[in-house]
Amino acid sequence: MDKRSIRQAVLVGREQISPAERIRMSEQITEMVRRQEAYRAAEDILCFVSYGSEVVTDDLIEQALREEKRVYVPSVTDAGSGAMEFVRITGLQELAEGYKGIREPVSGDVYAPDCTRQALMILPGVAFDRQGHRIGYGGGFYDRYLERIHKICPMKTIAIGFQIQIVDWIEPGEYDMPYDVLITEREEITPDGKDHPGSV
């Protein structure tokens, strides 16, 4: 299937997950992320703010703040060109409805890459394969951002999603940025094929 067909099919399946089950699986994913060495070592966490039927990230953000990590979340600066920045928050109360109804920071310091600090990005996605490819919502926001940041200071990326979002193959585009690790409620997947069961 092409990316549009994959996106539509996966979103239909994801929407069928009940709210209670979504919360339960999101808690499992959060704990698996927090066990990752890349997370433990990170001083700066760049994390998406969940929307709709996505993996719920509120608890992950709050955990990172309690661990005194600097937390940055997305703010769309130019929807037409797929541009965004990550802005520092100190609590979820600093978010308000923004682009397409997604919660965004009202104000705060924009993330400035610092190669002396360990940084980690938590990536969203609609669909993922086991080779490191992902499909977003079609805006290209994260691929553009990562391409720009990687030229200054490459950072680790952990994609998170539900098991139902894994597909056999996604044809990568010229500008698509692969993830380093994918975590679902059932397993940890690395693009080199060395998968590790991760039930909690």
Disulfide bonds with the S-S distance in Angstrom:
Cys115-Cys153 1.70
